[in-house]
Amino acid sequence: MSYQRIACLSTEAVPAVLGDQLHEIKSADILSPGPGAITEGLAQLERLVLQWAHDDATQT
């Protein structure tokens, strides 16, 4: 994954970088008009949030 967009930030300022928690969702899946943002983008976001919650629960 390319980190070009956050290259100007210090890694200390971005906990997601330190925790290797950067994920990409294609802009076509979340920014397109119509139901595509819901059917494609929301499903991807749900998977990421569920994975994050699962990882967080197993670490505590």
C-alpha positions in Angstrom: 0.0 0.0 0.0 1.2 3.5 -0.8 1.4 5.9 2.1 1.9 9.0 -0.2 -1.1 10.8 1.3 0.2 10.7 4.8 3.9 11.1 3.9 3.8 14.7 5.2 2.6 13.7 8.6 4.8 12.4 11.4 4.1 8.7 12.2 3.7 9.6 15.9 0.7 11.7 14.9 -1.0 8.8 13.1 -1.7 5.8 15.4 -3.1 3.8 12.5 0.3 3.9 10.8 2.1 2.6 13.9 -0.5 -0.1 14.3 -0.5 -1.1 10.6 -4.2 -0.3 10.4 -4.4 1.5 7.1 -7.0 0.1 4.7 -8.0 1.1 1.3 -11.6 1.3 0.0 -11.8 2.2 -3.6 -13.4 5.6 -4.2 -15.7 4.1 -6.8 -17.2 1.9 -4.1 -18.0 4.7 -1.7 -18.2 7.9 -3.7 -20.3 6.8 -6.6 -23.9 8.1 -6.8 -26.7 5.6 -6.3 -26.9 2.4 -4.4 -23.3 1.4 -5.1 -22.0 3.3 -2.1 -24.3 1.3 0.1 -24.0 -2.1 -1.5 -20.3 -2.1 -2.0 -18.8 0.5 0.3 -20.8 -0.2 3.4 -20.0 -3.9 3.2 -16.3 -3.1 3.0 -16.5 -0.7 5.9 -18.5 -3.3 7.9 -15.8 -5.9 7.4 -13.1 -3.5 8.5 -14.9 -2.4 11.6 -15.8 -6.0 12.6 -12.2 -7.0 12.1 -11.0 -4.1 14.2 -13.5 -4.9 17.0 -12.5 -8.6 16.9 -8.7 -7.7 17.0 -9.4 -5.2 19.9 -11.4 -7.8 21.9 -8.7 -10.5 21.6 -6.0 -8.1 22.7 -7.7 -7.1 26.0 
